[in-house]
């Protein structure tokens, strides 16, 4: 089992930025493709950013050009830099393997974008 702990969320005004971190433990991290998922109240949990074990990235259209996924395998950590935040980005953000593991969801970190 890969255990994941997300951090870095908070309250930010529209147009602002946040950097989320996800620290993995329990397994060899470098072999996994990782992703950031988000879930807004009343909505499904969606994958918004993916990073392969080799560092290649993909993004949902809703965040493309604004979010940047990166990883530091030596630190067992993945990051999500979020710029130009919009109110519709408000959600709980989670990291997980891609494809996701049902046993590896962390507590998530709340991102609220509001004036």
BAPALUM-593474 format. One line per 3 residues: number of its first residue (from 1); their letters; for each residue x, y negated, z of N, C-alpha, C. Coordinates in Angstrom, 3 decimals. Example, Ala and Ser with C-alpha at 12.3 -4.5 7.8 and 13.67 -1.06 7.14 Angstrom:
<firos>
1 = AS = 13.190:5.690:7.800:12.300:4.500:7.800:13.200:3.300:7.800 | 12.850:2.250:7.080:13.670:1.060:7.140:12.900:-0.030:7.870
</firos>
This chain:
<firos>
1 = XXX = 0.832:1.185:0.000:0.000:0.000:0.000:0.878:-1.250:0.000 | 0.505:-2.203:-0.838:1.142:-3.512:-0.847:0.302:-4.444:0.012 | 0.921:-5.035:1.020:0.247:-6.005:1.868:0.614:-7.408:1.408
4 = XXX = -0.393:-8.261:1.305:-0.225:-9.580:0.721:-0.783:-10.650:1.651 | -0.045:-11.733:1.801:-0.460:-12.847:2.633:-0.361:-14.126:1.824 | -1.509:-14.771:1.615:-1.574:-16.014:0.867:-1.500:-17.207:1.811
7 = XXX = -0.940:-18.297:1.325:-0.885:-19.529:2.099:-0.774:-20.716:1.149 | -0.943:-21.901:1.691:-0.739:-23.120:0.922:-1.989:-23.866:0.525 | -3.159:-23.295:0.790:-4.388:-23.979:0.447:-4.653:-25.155:1.357
10 = XXX = -5.681:-25.907:1.008:-6.044:-27.059:1.805:-7.029:-27.936:1.082 | -7.226:-29.113:1.625:-8.124:-30.104:1.048:-7.315:-31.091:0.229 | -7.731:-31.314:-1.000:-7.021:-32.229:-1.884:-8.033:-32.996:-2.721
13 = XXX = -7.702:-34.224:-3.071:-8.571:-35.028:-3.912:-8.442:-34.623:-5.376 | -9.481:-34.870:-6.171:-9.363:-34.585:-7.599:-8.131:-35.249:-8.200 | -7.444:-34.500:-9.049:-6.206:-34.969:-9.640:-4.972:-34.633:-8.843
16 = XXX = -5.157:-34.140:-7.639:-4.036:-33.799:-6.787:-3.447:-32.444:-7.103 | -2.475:-32.048:-6.290:-1.739:-30.811:-6.510:-1.606:-30.018:-5.226 | -1.504:-28.717:-5.384:-1.198:-27.803:-4.292:-0.303:-26.705:-4.833
19 = XXX = 0.483:-26.116:-3.956:1.306:-24.970:-4.310:0.965:-23.823:-3.376 | 0.436:-22.754:-3.936:0.091:-21.577:-3.168:1.248:-20.581:-3.190 | 1.397:-19.859:-2.091:2.408:-18.823:-1.988:1.755:-17.509:-1.588
22 = XXX = 2.337:-16.423:-2.030:1.870:-15.093:-1.687:3.087:-14.241:-1.389 | 3.180:-13.766:-0.161:4.300:-12.944:0.262:3.842:-11.496:0.353 | 4.578:-10.616:-0.286:4.250:-9.202:-0.310:5.172:-8.422:0.613
25 = XXX = 4.629:-7.369:1.182:5.421:-6.478:2.018:4.890:-5.066:1.898 | 5.706:-4.121:2.301:5.281:-2.735:2.383:5.693:-1.845:1.217 | 5.952:-2.436:0.072:6.332:-1.678:-1.114:7.382:-2.453:-1.893
28 = XXX = 7.947:-1.782:-2.877:8.878:-2.447:-3.769:8.108:-3.443:-4.625 | 8.436:-4.729:-4.484:7.660:-5.790:-5.092:7.958:-5.970:-6.573 | 9.201:-5.822:-6.954:9.645:-6.240:-8.273:9.010:-5.472:-9.420
31 = XXX = 8.459:-4.302:-9.166:7.900:-3.490:-10.232:6.460:-3.859:-10.570 | 5.821:-4.689:-9.765:4.402:-4.953:-9.931:4.125:-6.189:-10.766 | 3.127:-6.065:-11.640:2.499:-7.241:-12.221:1.588:-7.839:-11.146
34 = XXX = 1.618:-9.154:-10.999:0.844:-9.832:-9.965:-0.082:-10.867:-10.582 | -1.163:-11.139:-9.869:-2.100:-12.137:-10.346:-2.690:-12.950:-9.217 | -3.188:-14.121:-9.589:-3.975:-14.957:-8.694:-5.434:-14.882:-9.112
37 = XXX = -6.273:-14.619:-8.136:-7.708:-14.547:-8.319:-8.363:-15.630:-7.481 | -9.534:-16.074:-7.894:-10.264:-17.023:-7.070:-11.746:-16.679:-7.057 | -12.381:-17.036:-5.951:-13.800:-16.783:-5.790:-14.457:-17.987:-5.144
40 = XXX = -15.337:-18.621:-5.882:-16.134:-19.721:-5.368:-17.400:-19.157:-4.736 | -18.015:-19.899:-3.819:-19.240:-19.412:-3.187:-20.305:-19.037:-4.214 | -20.860:-17.847:-4.063:-21.911:-17.391:-4.949:-21.450:-16.910:-6.305
43 = XXX = -20.146:-16.870:-6.537:-19.622:-16.454:-7.825:-18.705:-15.243:-7.665 | -18.446:-14.577:-8.770:-17.574:-13.416:-8.751:-16.122:-13.842:-8.623 | -15.301:-12.897:-8.229:-13.881:-13.137:-8.125:-13.230:-12.939:-9.491
46 = XXX = -12.557:-13.965:-9.964:-11.998:-13.953:-11.309:-10.487:-14.109:-11.275 | -9.837:-13.444:-12.197:-8.399:-13.601:-12.387:-8.147:-14.896:-13.140 | -7.302:-15.758:-12.590:-7.007:-17.023:-13.238:-5.568:-17.129:-13.717
49 = XXX = -4.672:-16.326:-13.168:-3.279:-16.377:-13.576:-2.638:-15.023:-13.343 | -1.761:-14.631:-14.257:-1.093:-13.345:-14.167:0.378:-13.542:-14.461 | 1.208:-12.771:-13.773:2.630:-12.783:-14.053:3.133:-11.352:-14.037
52 = XXX = 3.820:-10.971:-15.085:4.331:-9.618:-15.200:5.547:-9.432:-14.311 | 5.957:-8.175:-14.180:7.161:-7.889:-13.404:8.383:-8.605:-13.974 | 8.350:-8.887:-15.269:9.448:-9.577:-15.915:9.304:-11.082:-15.982
55 = XXX = 8.190:-11.614:-15.473:8.008:-13.051:-15.418:7.159:-13.659:-16.515 | 6.617:-12.846:-17.411:5.717:-13.373:-18.429:4.373:-13.731:-17.802 | 3.778:-14.830:-18.235:2.558:-15.338:-17.611:1.413:-15.453:-18.590
58 = XXX = 0.200:-15.360:-18.052:-1.036:-15.596:-18.780:-1.990:-16.337:-17.861 | -2.867:-17.149:-18.462:-3.781:-17.970:-17.687:-5.175:-17.941:-18.290 | -6.155:-18.026:-17.411:-7.514:-18.238:-17.874:-7.624:-19.614:-18.520
61 = XXX = -8.528:-19.727:-19.483:-8.691:-21.002:-20.175:-9.022:-22.142:-19.216 | -9.719:-21.831:-18.139:-10.147:-22.857:-17.209:-8.991:-23.532:-16.474 | -7.840:-22.870:-16.400:-6.704:-23.427:-15.670:-5.481:-23.633:-16.545
64 = XXX = -5.528:-23.200:-17.773:-4.380:-23.287:-18.669:-3.929:-24.735:-18.828 | -2.647:-24.944:-18.700:-2.082:-26.275:-18.808:-2.021:-27.029:-17.503 | -2.708:-26.536:-16.479:-2.725:-27.190:-15.179:-2.059:-26.351:-14.091
67 = XXX = -2.167:-25.027:-14.198:-1.604:-24.115:-13.203:-0.371:-23.427:-13.778 | 0.596:-23.158:-12.911:1.805:-22.457:-13.309:2.107:-21.355:-12.310 | 2.211:-20.134:-12.796:2.501:-18.959:-11.981:3.995:-18.663:-12.070
70 = XXX = 4.593:-18.341:-10.938:5.994:-17.973:-10.924:6.226:-16.937:-9.838 | 7.407:-16.323:-9.846:7.712:-15.327:-8.830:9.189:-15.347:-8.504 | 9.489:-14.956:-7.285:10.851:-14.792:-6.822:10.927:-13.401:-6.227
73 = XXX = 11.397:-12.457:-7.008:11.409:-11.069:-6.567:12.318:-10.854:-5.360 | 13.379:-11.627:-5.258:14.276:-11.502:-4.120:13.587:-11.858:-2.814 | 12.566:-12.715:-2.884:11.815:-13.121:-1.704:10.467:-12.424:-1.596
76 = XXX = 10.188:-11.496:-2.501:8.900:-10.796:-2.521:7.732:-11.784:-2.530 | 7.854:-12.831:-3.316:6.894:-13.923:-3.278:6.472:-14.330:-4.683 | 5.182:-14.617:-4.839:4.672:-15.249:-6.042:4.081:-16.596:-5.669
79 = XXX = 4.087:-17.513:-6.623:3.641:-18.876:-6.388:2.630:-19.280:-7.449 | 1.744:-20.166:-7.068:0.835:-20.782:-8.016:0.872:-22.288:-7.795 | 1.500:-22.993:-8.721:1.505:-24.448:-8.692:0.263:-24.941:-9.397
82 = XXX = -0.553:-25.703:-8.690:-1.816:-26.187:-9.211:-1.763:-27.703:-9.301 | -1.859:-28.220:-10.506:-1.847:-29.650:-10.751:-3.170:-30.090:-11.360 | -3.410:-31.388:-11.324:-4.624:-31.964:-11.909:-5.867:-31.229:-11.448
85 = XXX = -5.962:-31.022:-10.163:-7.048:-30.221:-9.616:-8.398:-30.902:-9.810 | -9.399:-30.065:-10.041:-10.764:-30.506:-10.275:-11.682:-29.921:-9.210 | -12.818:-30.559:-8.958:-13.748:-29.990:-7.979:-14.140:-28.549:-8.293
88 = XXX = -14.232:-28.189:-9.561:-14.589:-26.828:-9.922:-13.497:-25.813:-9.620 | -12.317:-26.274:-9.219:-11.268:-25.368:-8.768:-11.468:-24.931:-7.321 | -12.421:-25.522:-6.634:-12.689:-25.170:-5.246:-13.069:-23.697:-5.137
91 = XXX = -12.328:-22.959:-4.327:-12.539:-21.525:-4.180:-11.577:-20.997:-3.134 | -11.787:-19.751:-2.752:-10.784:-19.018:-2.004:-9.879:-18.334:-3.015 | -8.595:-18.539:-2.877:-7.616:-17.984:-3.804:-6.916:-16.786:-3.177
94 = XXX = -6.804:-15.728:-3.952:-6.180:-14.490:-3.518:-5.099:-14.082:-4.511 | -4.078:-13.421:-4.022:-3.164:-12.745:-4.921:-3.371:-11.245:-4.803 | -2.990:-10.530:-5.832:-3.114:-9.087:-5.832:-2.321:-8.550:-7.017
97 = XXX = -2.198:-7.240:-7.053:-1.620:-6.594:-8.213:-2.540:-6.782:-9.412 | -1.994:-6.627:-10.586:-2.771:-6.606:-11.814:-2.471:-5.295:-12.529 | -3.455:-4.433:-12.693:-4.824:-4.496:-12.193:-4.860:-4.531:-10.667
100 = XXX = -5.903:-5.104:-10.115:-5.955:-5.282:-8.674:-6.076:-3.957:-7.941 | -5.592:-3.957:-6.720:-5.742:-2.840:-5.807:-6.762:-3.205:-4.748 | -7.792:-2.387:-4.586:-8.822:-2.661:-3.586:-8.276:-2.637:-2.167
103 = XXX = -7.150:-1.972:-1.966:-6.555:-1.869:-0.637:-5.595:-3.003:-0.316 | -5.384:-3.914:-1.242:-4.329:-4.913:-1.081:-4.814:-6.347:-0.981 | -6.129:-6.575:-0.950:-6.628:-7.935:-0.793:-6.215:-8.505:0.555
106 = XXX = -5.681:-9.712:0.536:-5.372:-10.417:1.762:-6.546:-11.262:2.213 | -6.287:-12.175:3.128:-7.352:-13.036:3.632:-7.684:-14.173:2.681 | -6.821:-14.440:1.742:-7.015:-15.542:0.828:-6.672:-16.869:1.477
109 = XXX = -6.631:-17.907:0.655:-6.394:-19.251:1.164:-7.377:-20.201:0.490 | -8.020:-21.019:1.293:-9.083:-21.899:0.802:-8.498:-23.126:0.135 | -8.968:-23.392:-1.065:-8.639:-24.620:-1.786:-9.929:-25.406:-1.964
112 = XXX = -9.938:-26.617:-1.466:-11.100:-27.486:-1.596:-10.675:-28.771:-2.282 | -11.312:-29.070:-3.392:-11.011:-30.271:-4.168:-12.224:-31.184:-4.070 | -12.058:-32.284:-3.375:-13.186:-33.169:-3.111:-12.695:-34.571:-2.815
115 = X = -13.513:-35.549:-3.175:-13.232:-36.931:-2.835:-13.689:-37.277:-1.429
</firos>
